């Protein structure tokens, strides 16, 4: 029996896909799709992996052996009850956020730079008030919906812009699932594009 997983680094970026397989006596191992992935790890390292079809199932484990293209695992731990990790993807999407001031809705053009199902980072030229609540339309998915968010941090960026780190608020479970699915779709497309570029460079 094998389960398709994704391997994540410390920043929750996708490293590779892998098949998680189980043998008798509790033995399990990951079989990465790319041979180069094996060279990123050593015996004793921790590895984080997430079940692709079940976004809330994320685990880490110790690598006990590396052989025959397999990462053998021990001390597999379910991280879901302990922390909320979200795959984060780099994007370049034009969007419009809005907020209400003096009874009027104010639109602001922004450039999304990274995205997860829990939040996002965007660039814009306006100085925004972190005390306000904002919303935007998820214009990159098949069935767009409005997402409310609050600003957690602000930094100066290039070209007289500001970078804002934000957290989504009040998401319904179905909306969160849609966001997770869209993030995985973008991440998979980015990963395939990266692998094709690397293959063309060889």
N, C-alpha and C positions, 0 to 999 in steps of 0.2 A: 504494500500500500504506500502511495506517495502523495504528497500534498504540495501544490505550487506555492512558493513563498517568494518574498523579496528580501534581500539582504540590505541592511541600512548602516550608514556610518553614524558618527556621533552627532552630526547635524541633521540627521533624519533624511539624508539624501540617499537615493537608491544606488547601490553598488552593482548589484547583479540580481538576476532571477536564480532560483534554486529549487530543486525538488527535495522535500523533506521525506525521508523514508524511515520506516520502523521495522526492526527485526525482532526476533525473540529475546526474552530476558531483558526487556527495556532498552535495548540498544537502538540508537537512532543516529542518523547522519544526514548531512546536507550535501547535495550534489549540484554545485554551481554550474550554470550554463557556459560560462567563459572560463577557459583554463587559466587565464591570467589572474582570476580572482583568488585562486589557491595561493599565489605568491604574496598576497597581501596579509596573510595570516601565518601565525606560528602556533605550535602546540602550547597550550596554556593561555592563549588569548581568549577574550570574550567575544562573542558574536551575537548581534541582534538581528532577529528576523521576524517578519510579519506575514501572517497567512493572507494571501492575496484576495481570496473570496470572502474573508471575514475580517473587516477592518479593525475590529476591537480585539483581535487575537494577536498579541505581540509578545515575544519571548526573548530571553537571552540564555546563553549556555557557554560553558567552557569547552574549548576544543581539546580533545584528548589525543587525537591522532589525525594525521593528514596522509592519506595514502590512496592510490588508485583513483584519483580525482574526487575523493570524498573528504569532507570535514566531519570526523566522528565527534559526537557530542556527549557531554556528561553534565550533570547538575543543571538540567533544563528548568528554567524558572518562567512562570507566567507573570509578565510585568503589568498587565492591564489593571489589576487591583491597586498597584503601587503608584502608577504615574500615568499621565495622559500624554502620550507621544503622538505627534501627527507628522506624517510625511509632508515635507515642505518642498515646493518646486519653484524654480526660477521661471518667471514669465515676463512677457513684454506685451501687456494688454492695455489698450486705451479704454478708459471707463469714465463715468461721471458719478460723483458722490453728491449728496445734498444734505443740508441742514436747515432748520427753521430759525429765523431771526426776525423779531418785530412782526410776527405773524405772516412772514413771507418765506417761501421755500427758496433757498439759495443754492444753485448748482455750481459745482466746481469740477473742472476737467482734471483728471489724474492719470498717471501711468502706473499700473500695477507692476511691481518688481518681483515679489514672491508671494506665495499663496499656500495656505493649508486649510483644513476644514475648521480650524480654530481661530484663524486670523490671517492677516496679510500685511504687506509693506507696500507703500505707494509713494510716488514723487508728485509734487505739485509746487507752484510758485506762491500760493497763498499761505499765509500764516493762520493756522486753524486753532481754535480754542479747544483744549482737551476737556473742558468741562461740559461741552455740548455732546449730544448724541447725533450720530450720522447714520446714513443709510445709502445703499447703492444697489443696482440691479446686476445680478450674476449673468452678464451678457455673453459669457463664453460657454454656457451649457444649453442643452436642447430645450429645457423648460425653465426659462429665467424666473427668478423670484427675488423679492426685496430682502436684503440682509441689513440688520442694524448692527452698528459697531461703535466702539469707543476707542479713543486714541490713548495708547500707553506710553509712547515715547516720541520725541521729535528731535531730529538732528539736521544740521545744515548739510546741503549736498551741492554738487556742481551746478553751474549755470543758473545761479540765483534761485535754486530750488530748495525745498525742504523734504526730508524723508520722514515718513510717519509709520510707526509700528502700531498695529491695531489688533483688537480682540473682538471677535463676533459675539453678540449677545442675543439671548432669547431665541436661539434656533430650535425649531421643532425637530424631532427625531428623523422624520423623513427628509427634511432639508439638510440636516447634517449628513445623512447617508448620500444624498445627491452631491453634496460638496466633496465628500470623501471619494466618491466614484469619479468625479471630474478631475480631482487632483491626481488620482492614480492614472487616469487616462492621459493627462498632460505629461506626467512623469514617465510613463511608458513610451510616449512619443519622443520625448527628449532623449531618453536612453537609446532608443532605436536609431535616432538621428546621429547621436554621438558614436555609436558602434559603426554606422555606415561611413562616417567621416574618417574614423580610424582605419577602417578597411581600405578606403580609397587612398589613404596616405601611405599604405604599405607598398 
